[in-house]
Amino acid sequence: MKVLLAGYNLDYDLIRELKEKSAMTQDLTPETISAAYARISRSPRQVFELRQNARAEVEKARQSNRNIVFDMGHSSIAEHAVFNIDVLGVSRLLVEEIEKFRLCSFTEKSQRYVLFDKDFVLPEEIGQAGLTSLFAETIAAQNDYYQQLYQQLSPFVFEQNKELARDSANKSLLEGWAKEDARYVISMATQTQLGMTINTRNLELMLRRLAALPLAEAQEYGQKLYEATKNIAPSLIRYTEATDYDKLTRKNLAQKADIFSRKYAQKTNAKKRSAVNLTYATADADTRIAAAVLFSSSQQSYALCLNQAKRLTARDKKALLKTVFEHLKPYDAVFRELENVDMQFELIVSSSCFAQLKRHRMATIISQQYDPALGVTTPPSVRQIGQQKKFMDIMRLTEKTYEQIRKKAPVAAAYILTNAHRKKVLMKFNAREMYHLARLRADAHAQWDIRKLTEDMLRQAKKKMPLTLLLACGKDSFASLYAKNFRR
């Protein structure tokens, strides 16, 4: 057996410096890795030899990539070439589009931990509509109040958590709690930055999808992303123009939805909307998980395992599922068998909450546009320090500006909305992902907004699959929940 290191990430400035110092004329590109790995399936040579050959003949490696990826359609070869990208000066609104891509990695500047300054993105659409002054004045009011709110929340948080405050090591933690509540008043135009790791297959897809978005900021970002990468891996980035499918389908569907909503209009219940609604769960989920476990633990057909699972007594089924979890620790990933049952939720979430929820990219997350009619999420601490009225004054000012922008530049109206504003989200995931979500977001260290949302989701889901979600909880409550179910 041999396990050889084929490569690893290096800072681009270091690569450039090394190349300049060595007077190397050869292109330094991740394409050679893709080309070498593409030849593994058809060459008798050892893989390190294939890499050596690809490095020696870069143009030949590039032609091989073009043939294999584009002519033969083996796009997975492009996944072996990876980029690390610094993204600076983008809006929080655009980040929602960037981070839709599942198979990429993102680390974003956090409004929970960093006190933001007054930098914001001025959308091109706002300038073209002659609304720059209105937009900037509203942003200034939001940002000024953000700073004021933080100054009032910070001593309040320390006072409310005297035990923690006694230890100076907790200073950043407590200041962070004040920052995370103050941020609810700043806009989605607020500038941020992130680090992105992306393979060239997903890079090409991102460029194509961004090109189809109507936002000028998305177009600019796509162009700059292409400029930064095109000369490094030209053989793997080819189709970057927006397709009619990406440009027109969403627009046409919105038109159809509008027609049908008027054609089939019906009265709605005026009662207050619930923020968390379980709209679907796999029927007999515990039974199906039992069947999947029997299948993976035997040589029987799934049909026979399902039949056996249906015949299990309640006691036997519980014993089987408890065997699955008996040796589970808070850091263990639960078995893949749990991916066989699903749940779907309709959620109403704040922008602040969605910024965290969207990180769970293995789930299916479909969201609507932000809608001021859904109201706003007000941090409890804002009420506790008597700032509810001022907070809502800023929300009303924001929504007045939003309406004026919506009339002239509807595509850019959401930029002015705050982290407190809400949207509807449809989220589907399996039971295994529920464990991951609960472990991270139902934990005492999680931010209060997404923690409450996750706890509500978990409560509803456990009614449908109590055995499957037997130990689904935040990390902090795992020990007590385990003891409750596995008393020795």
C-alpha positions as CSV (number, residue, x, y, z in Angstrom):
1,M,0.0,0.0,0.0
2,K,1.1,3.6,-0.8
3,V,-0.6,6.8,0.2
4,L,1.1,9.8,-1.4
5,L,0.4,13.5,-0.9
6,A,-0.5,14.8,-4.3
7,G,-0.9,18.5,-3.3
8,Y,-2.4,20.9,-0.9
9,N,-3.6,24.5,-0.7
10,L,-0.9,27.3,-0.8
11,D,-1.5,31.0,-0.4
12,Y,-1.5,32.5,-3.9
13,D,0.9,35.3,-2.9
14,L,3.4,32.6,-1.8
15,I,3.0,30.7,-5.1
16,R,3.6,33.9,-7.1
17,E,6.7,34.8,-4.9
18,L,8.2,31.3,-5.3
19,K,7.6,31.4,-9.1
20,E,9.3,34.8,-9.4
21,K,12.3,33.7,-7.3
22,S,12.8,30.5,-9.2
23,A,12.3,32.1,-12.7
24,M,9.9,29.2,-13.4
25,T,8.3,29.4,-16.8
26,Q,5.9,26.5,-16.4
27,D,2.3,27.3,-15.5
28,L,1.4,26.5,-12.0
29,T,-2.2,25.3,-12.2
30,P,-4.5,22.7,-10.5
31,E,-5.4,21.5,-14.0
32,T,-2.6,19.1,-14.0
33,I,-4.1,17.2,-11.0
34,S,-7.4,17.0,-12.9
35,A,-5.7,15.7,-16.1
36,A,-3.6,13.1,-14.2
37,Y,-6.6,11.8,-12.2
38,A,-8.7,11.7,-15.4
39,R,-6.1,9.3,-16.9
40,I,-6.2,6.9,-14.0
41,S,-9.1,4.9,-15.4
42,R,-7.4,4.2,-18.8
43,S,-3.7,4.1,-18.1
44,P,-1.5,1.4,-16.6
45,R,0.9,3.9,-15.2
46,Q,1.0,4.7,-11.5
47,V,-0.8,7.9,-10.6
48,F,2.3,9.8,-9.4
49,E,3.8,9.1,-12.9
50,L,0.6,10.5,-14.5
51,R,0.9,13.7,-12.3
52,Q,4.6,14.0,-13.3
53,N,3.7,13.8,-17.0
54,A,0.9,16.3,-16.7
55,R,3.1,18.8,-15.0
56,A,5.7,18.4,-17.8
57,E,3.2,19.0,-20.5
58,V,0.6,21.5,-19.2
59,E,-0.9,22.3,-22.6
60,K,-1.3,18.6,-23.4
61,A,-3.0,18.2,-19.9
62,R,-5.3,21.1,-20.7
63,Q,-6.3,19.6,-24.0
64,S,-7.0,16.3,-22.2
65,N,-9.2,18.1,-19.7
66,R,-11.2,19.8,-22.5
67,N,-11.7,16.4,-24.2
68,I,-12.7,14.6,-21.1
69,V,-14.7,17.2,-19.3
70,F,-16.5,18.9,-22.2
71,D,-16.4,16.5,-25.1
72,M,-16.9,13.3,-23.2
73,G,-19.0,14.9,-20.4
74,H,-17.0,13.6,-17.4
75,S,-17.5,16.8,-15.4
76,S,-16.4,15.3,-12.1
77,I,-12.8,15.5,-13.3
78,A,-13.1,19.3,-12.8
79,E,-13.8,18.7,-9.1
80,H,-10.1,17.8,-8.5
81,A,-9.0,21.4,-9.3
82,V,-9.8,23.7,-6.3
83,F,-9.6,27.4,-5.7
84,N,-9.5,29.4,-2.5
85,I,-11.1,32.8,-3.1
86,D,-11.1,36.0,-1.0
87,V,-14.4,37.9,-1.4
88,L,-14.5,41.4,-0.1
89,G,-16.9,44.3,-0.2
90,V,-20.0,42.3,-1.1
91,S,-23.5,42.9,0.4
92,R,-25.2,40.5,2.8
93,L,-27.9,40.2,0.2
94,L,-25.5,38.9,-2.4
95,V,-23.9,36.5,0.0
96,E,-27.3,34.7,0.2
97,E,-26.9,34.0,-3.5
98,I,-23.2,33.0,-3.3
99,E,-23.8,30.6,-0.4
100,K,-26.6,28.7,-2.2
101,F,-24.0,26.4,-3.7
102,R,-23.9,23.2,-1.8
103,L,-20.5,21.8,-2.6
104,C,-18.4,24.8,-1.7
105,S,-17.1,25.9,1.7
106,F,-17.7,29.4,3.1
107,T,-16.5,31.3,6.1
108,E,-18.1,34.7,6.5
109,K,-17.3,37.8,8.6
110,S,-19.8,37.4,11.4
111,Q,-22.1,40.1,12.7
112,R,-22.3,38.1,15.9
113,Y,-18.6,38.7,16.7
114,V,-17.5,41.8,14.8
115,L,-18.8,45.3,15.4
116,F,-19.6,46.5,11.8
117,D,-18.7,49.9,10.6
118,K,-20.8,52.1,8.3
119,D,-19.7,50.5,5.0
120,F,-22.5,49.5,2.7
121,V,-23.0,48.5,-1.0
122,L,-24.7,51.2,-3.1
123,P,-26.6,49.1,-5.7
124,E,-26.3,50.4,-9.3
125,E,-30.1,50.1,-9.6
126,I,-30.6,52.6,-6.8
127,G,-28.4,55.2,-8.5
128,Q,-30.1,54.7,-11.8
129,A,-33.5,55.2,-10.2
130,G,-32.3,58.5,-8.6
131,L,-32.7,57.2,-5.1
132,T,-29.2,57.4,-3.8
133,S,-29.8,60.1,-1.2
134,L,-32.9,58.4,0.2
135,F,-31.1,55.1,0.3
136,A,-27.9,56.5,2.0
137,E,-29.9,58.5,4.5
138,T,-31.9,55.4,5.6
139,I,-28.7,53.4,5.9
140,A,-27.1,56.1,8.0
141,A,-30.1,56.1,10.3
142,Q,-29.9,52.3,10.7
143,N,-26.2,52.4,11.3
144,D,-26.3,55.2,13.8
145,Y,-29.0,53.4,15.8
146,Y,-27.0,50.1,15.5
147,Q,-24.0,51.8,17.3
148,Q,-26.3,53.4,19.9
149,L,-28.1,50.1,20.5
150,Y,-24.8,48.3,21.0
151,Q,-23.7,50.8,23.5
152,Q,-26.9,50.3,25.5
153,L,-27.0,46.5,25.1
154,S,-23.4,45.9,26.1
155,P,-23.7,47.0,29.8
156,F,-27.1,45.3,30.0
157,V,-25.7,42.0,28.9
158,F,-22.9,42.2,31.4
159,E,-25.3,43.1,34.1
160,Q,-27.6,40.2,33.2
161,N,-24.7,37.7,33.3
162,K,-22.7,38.8,36.3
163,E,-21.3,35.3,37.0
164,L,-19.8,35.2,33.5
165,A,-18.7,38.8,33.6
166,R,-16.5,38.2,36.7
167,D,-14.1,36.3,34.4
168,S,-12.3,38.6,32.0
169,A,-12.0,35.7,29.6
170,N,-15.7,36.0,28.9
171,K,-15.5,39.6,27.8
172,S,-15.6,38.8,24.0
173,L,-18.4,36.4,24.5
174,L,-20.7,38.9,26.3
175,E,-19.8,41.7,23.9
176,G,-20.7,39.3,21.1
177,W,-24.2,38.8,22.6
178,A,-24.7,42.5,22.5
179,K,-23.5,42.7,18.9
180,E,-25.7,39.9,17.7
181,D,-28.8,41.7,19.0
182,A,-27.8,45.1,17.8
183,R,-27.3,43.8,14.3
184,Y,-31.0,43.3,13.8
185,V,-31.3,47.0,12.8
186,I,-28.6,47.0,10.0
187,S,-29.4,46.4,6.4
188,M,-28.7,43.7,3.9
189,A,-26.7,46.3,2.0
190,T,-24.1,46.1,4.7
191,Q,-20.7,45.1,3.3
192,T,-19.1,41.9,4.4
193,Q,-16.3,39.6,3.4
194,L,-15.8,35.8,3.2
195,G,-13.4,33.1,2.3
196,M,-14.6,30.6,-0.3
197,T,-13.2,27.2,-1.3
198,I,-14.6,26.0,-4.6
199,N,-13.8,23.4,-7.2
200,T,-13.8,24.4,-10.9
201,R,-17.0,22.4,-11.6
202,N,-18.9,24.4,-9.1
203,L,-17.1,27.6,-10.0
204,E,-18.3,27.3,-13.6
205,L,-21.9,26.6,-12.3
206,M,-21.7,29.6,-10.0
207,L,-20.5,31.9,-12.8
208,R,-23.4,30.7,-15.0
209,R,-26.0,31.2,-12.3
210,L,-24.7,34.6,-11.2
211,A,-24.8,35.8,-14.8
212,A,-28.6,35.0,-14.9
213,L,-29.4,37.1,-11.8
214,P,-30.9,40.5,-12.5
215,L,-28.8,42.2,-9.7
216,A,-25.9,44.4,-11.0
217,E,-23.9,43.4,-8.0
218,A,-24.2,39.7,-8.9
219,Q,-23.1,40.5,-12.5
220,E,-20.0,42.4,-11.2
221,Y,-19.1,39.7,-8.7
222,G,-19.4,37.0,-11.5
223,Q,-17.1,39.0,-13.8
224,K,-14.5,39.6,-11.1
225,L,-14.6,36.0,-10.1
226,Y,-14.0,34.9,-13.7
227,E,-11.2,37.4,-14.2
228,A,-9.5,36.1,-11.0
229,T,-9.6,32.4,-12.1
230,K,-9.8,32.2,-15.9
231,N,-6.1,32.2,-16.6
232,I,-5.3,29.6,-13.9
233,A,-7.5,26.9,-15.1
234,P,-8.8,27.8,-18.7
235,S,-9.4,24.2,-19.6
236,L,-11.9,23.6,-16.9
237,I,-13.9,26.9,-17.0
238,R,-15.7,27.2,-20.3
239,Y,-19.5,27.7,-20.1
240,T,-20.0,30.9,-18.0
241,E,-22.8,32.6,-19.9
242,A,-26.3,32.6,-18.5
243,T,-28.6,30.1,-20.2
244,D,-32.2,30.7,-21.0
245,Y,-33.1,28.1,-18.5
246,D,-31.5,30.1,-15.7
247,K,-32.6,33.5,-17.0
248,L,-36.2,32.9,-17.9
249,T,-37.6,30.0,-15.9
250,R,-37.9,31.7,-12.6
251,K,-39.4,34.8,-14.2
252,N,-41.9,32.7,-16.1
253,L,-42.9,30.7,-13.0
254,A,-43.5,33.9,-11.1
255,Q,-45.9,35.1,-13.8
256,K,-47.7,31.7,-13.7
257,A,-47.9,31.8,-9.9
258,D,-49.4,35.3,-10.0
259,I,-52.0,34.2,-12.6
260,F,-53.0,31.1,-10.6
261,S,-53.1,33.0,-7.3
262,R,-55.7,35.3,-8.7
263,K,-57.5,32.6,-10.6
264,Y,-57.8,30.3,-7.6
265,A,-57.9,33.0,-4.9
266,Q,-59.4,31.9,-1.6
267,K,-59.9,33.4,1.8
268,T,-57.1,32.8,4.2
269,N,-57.4,32.4,8.0
270,A,-56.5,35.7,9.6
271,K,-55.0,34.1,12.7
272,K,-51.4,34.8,13.4
273,R,-49.0,32.7,11.4
274,S,-46.9,30.2,13.1
275,A,-43.2,30.5,12.4
276,V,-42.6,26.8,12.3
277,N,-45.0,24.3,10.5
278,L,-44.2,20.7,9.9
279,T,-45.8,20.2,6.5
280,Y,-44.7,16.7,5.8
281,A,-43.0,13.8,7.5
282,T,-42.4,10.3,6.2
283,A,-45.2,8.0,7.3
284,D,-44.3,5.3,9.9
285,A,-40.8,6.8,10.0
286,D,-39.7,4.8,13.0
287,T,-40.7,1.6,11.3
288,R,-38.9,2.5,8.1
289,I,-35.7,3.3,10.1
290,A,-36.1,0.0,11.8
291,A,-36.4,-1.7,8.4
292,A,-33.3,0.1,7.1
293,V,-31.3,-0.9,10.2
294,L,-32.4,-4.6,9.7
295,F,-31.4,-4.4,6.1
296,S,-27.9,-3.1,6.7
297,S,-27.4,-5.6,9.6
298,S,-28.4,-8.7,7.7
299,Q,-28.4,-10.3,4.2
300,Q,-32.2,-10.1,3.8
301,S,-34.1,-8.1,1.1
302,Y,-35.5,-4.8,2.0
303,A,-39.1,-6.0,1.4
304,L,-38.6,-8.7,4.0
305,C,-36.9,-6.3,6.4
306,L,-39.8,-3.8,6.1
307,N,-42.3,-6.6,6.7
308,Q,-40.4,-7.6,9.8
309,A,-40.2,-4.0,11.0
310,K,-44.0,-3.7,10.7
311,R,-44.5,-6.8,12.8
312,L,-42.2,-5.7,15.6
313,T,-43.9,-5.1,18.9
314,A,-43.5,-1.6,20.3
315,R,-41.0,-3.0,22.9
316,D,-38.9,-4.8,20.2
317,K,-38.8,-1.7,17.9
318,K,-37.7,0.5,20.8
319,A,-35.0,-2.0,21.7
320,L,-33.8,-2.1,18.1
321,L,-33.6,1.6,17.8
322,K,-32.0,2.0,21.2
323,T,-29.3,-0.4,20.0
324,V,-28.6,2.1,17.2
325,F,-27.9,4.9,19.7
326,E,-26.6,3.0,22.8
327,H,-22.9,4.0,22.2
328,L,-23.5,7.4,20.6
329,K,-21.4,10.3,21.8
330,P,-22.3,14.0,21.3
331,Y,-19.6,14.2,18.5
332,D,-20.6,11.0,16.6
333,A,-22.4,11.3,13.3
334,V,-25.5,9.1,13.4
335,F,-25.8,6.2,10.9
336,R,-26.7,6.9,7.3
337,E,-29.8,4.7,7.7
338,L,-31.5,7.8,9.2
339,E,-31.3,9.4,5.8
340,N,-34.2,7.1,4.7
341,V,-36.9,9.3,6.3
342,D,-37.6,13.0,5.6
343,M,-39.4,16.0,7.1
344,Q,-40.4,19.3,5.5
345,F,-41.0,22.6,7.3
346,E,-42.5,25.9,6.2
347,L,-40.7,28.5,8.2
348,I,-40.9,32.3,8.7
349,V,-37.4,33.5,9.6
350,S,-35.6,36.7,10.1
351,S,-32.7,37.6,7.8
352,S,-30.4,37.1,10.8
353,C,-31.8,33.6,11.4
354,F,-31.7,32.8,7.7
355,A,-28.0,33.8,7.5
356,Q,-27.3,30.9,9.8
357,L,-29.9,28.4,8.5
358,K,-28.6,28.6,5.0
359,R,-25.3,27.2,6.2
360,H,-27.0,23.8,6.4
361,R,-26.5,23.2,2.7
362,M,-27.2,19.4,2.7
363,A,-30.8,20.3,3.4
364,T,-33.1,21.4,0.6
365,I,-33.8,25.1,1.3
366,I,-36.1,27.1,-0.9
367,S,-36.9,30.7,0.1
368,Q,-39.2,33.5,-1.0
369,Q,-38.3,37.1,-1.3
370,Y,-38.2,39.2,1.9
371,D,-41.6,40.5,2.8
372,P,-42.2,43.4,5.2
373,A,-45.8,42.2,5.6
374,L,-44.4,39.3,7.6
375,G,-43.4,41.7,10.3
376,V,-40.0,41.8,12.0
377,T,-38.1,39.8,14.7
378,T,-37.3,42.0,17.7
379,P,-34.6,40.7,20.1
380,P,-36.0,40.2,23.6
381,S,-33.1,42.3,25.0
382,V,-34.3,45.3,22.9
383,R,-37.6,45.2,24.8
384,Q,-35.8,44.6,28.1
385,I,-33.8,47.8,27.8
386,G,-36.8,49.8,26.7
387,Q,-35.8,50.3,23.1
388,Q,-38.8,48.7,21.4
389,K,-40.3,52.0,20.3
390,K,-37.1,53.3,18.8
391,F,-36.4,49.9,17.2
392,M,-39.8,50.0,15.5
393,D,-39.3,53.6,14.4
394,I,-36.3,52.4,12.5
395,M,-38.3,49.5,11.0
396,R,-41.0,51.9,9.8
397,L,-38.5,54.3,8.3
398,T,-36.9,51.3,6.5
399,E,-40.2,50.0,5.2
400,K,-41.2,53.5,3.9
401,T,-37.9,53.6,2.0
402,Y,-38.4,50.1,0.8
403,E,-41.8,51.0,-0.7
404,Q,-40.3,54.0,-2.6
405,I,-37.5,51.8,-3.9
406,R,-39.8,49.0,-4.9
407,K,-41.8,51.3,-7.2
408,K,-38.8,52.4,-9.1
409,A,-36.2,49.6,-8.7
410,P,-38.0,46.5,-7.4
411,V,-35.0,44.2,-7.9
412,A,-32.9,46.2,-5.5
413,A,-35.6,47.0,-2.8
414,A,-34.5,44.2,-0.5
415,Y,-31.1,45.8,0.0
416,I,-32.6,48.4,2.4
417,L,-34.4,45.8,4.6
418,T,-32.8,44.9,7.9
419,N,-31.7,41.7,9.6
420,A,-35.0,41.8,11.5
421,H,-37.1,41.5,8.4
422,R,-38.5,38.1,7.5
423,K,-39.1,35.7,4.6
424,K,-40.8,32.4,4.2
425,V,-38.6,29.3,3.7
426,L,-39.4,25.7,2.7
427,M,-36.8,23.4,4.2
428,K,-36.7,19.6,3.7
429,F,-34.1,17.3,5.2
430,N,-33.7,13.8,6.5
431,A,-33.5,12.6,10.1
432,R,-29.7,12.4,10.0
433,E,-29.5,16.1,9.1
434,M,-32.0,16.8,11.9
435,Y,-29.4,15.4,14.4
436,H,-26.7,17.7,12.9
437,L,-29.0,20.7,13.0
438,A,-30.2,20.1,16.5
439,R,-26.7,19.4,17.8
440,L,-25.4,22.7,16.5
441,R,-28.4,25.0,16.7
442,A,-30.4,23.7,19.7
443,D,-27.4,24.0,21.9
444,A,-27.1,26.6,24.6
445,H,-24.2,28.3,22.8
446,A,-26.3,28.8,19.6
447,Q,-27.8,32.3,18.8
448,W,-31.2,32.6,20.4
449,D,-33.2,33.2,17.2
450,I,-32.1,30.1,15.4
451,R,-32.1,28.1,18.7
452,K,-35.8,28.8,19.2
453,L,-36.6,27.9,15.6
454,T,-34.6,24.6,15.8
455,E,-36.2,23.7,19.2
456,D,-39.7,24.2,17.7
457,M,-38.8,22.1,14.6
458,L,-37.4,19.4,16.8
459,R,-40.4,19.4,19.1
460,Q,-42.8,18.9,16.1
461,A,-40.5,16.3,14.4
462,K,-40.2,14.1,17.5
463,K,-44.0,13.7,17.6
464,K,-43.7,12.0,14.2
465,M,-40.6,9.9,14.8
466,P,-39.9,9.7,18.5
467,L,-37.6,6.7,18.3
468,T,-35.6,7.9,15.3
469,L,-34.9,11.2,17.0
470,L,-34.4,9.7,20.4
471,L,-31.1,11.5,21.1
472,A,-31.6,14.5,18.8
473,C,-30.8,17.6,20.9
474,G,-28.2,20.3,21.5
475,K,-24.7,19.3,22.6
476,D,-25.3,20.8,26.0
477,S,-28.3,18.6,26.8
478,F,-27.0,15.4,25.3
479,A,-25.7,13.9,28.6
480,S,-29.0,14.4,30.4
481,L,-31.1,13.1,27.5
482,Y,-28.8,10.0,27.2
483,A,-29.1,9.3,30.9
484,K,-32.9,9.5,30.7
485,N,-33.1,6.9,27.9
486,F,-30.2,4.7,29.0
487,R,-30.4,4.4,32.8
488,R,-27.8,1.8,33.9
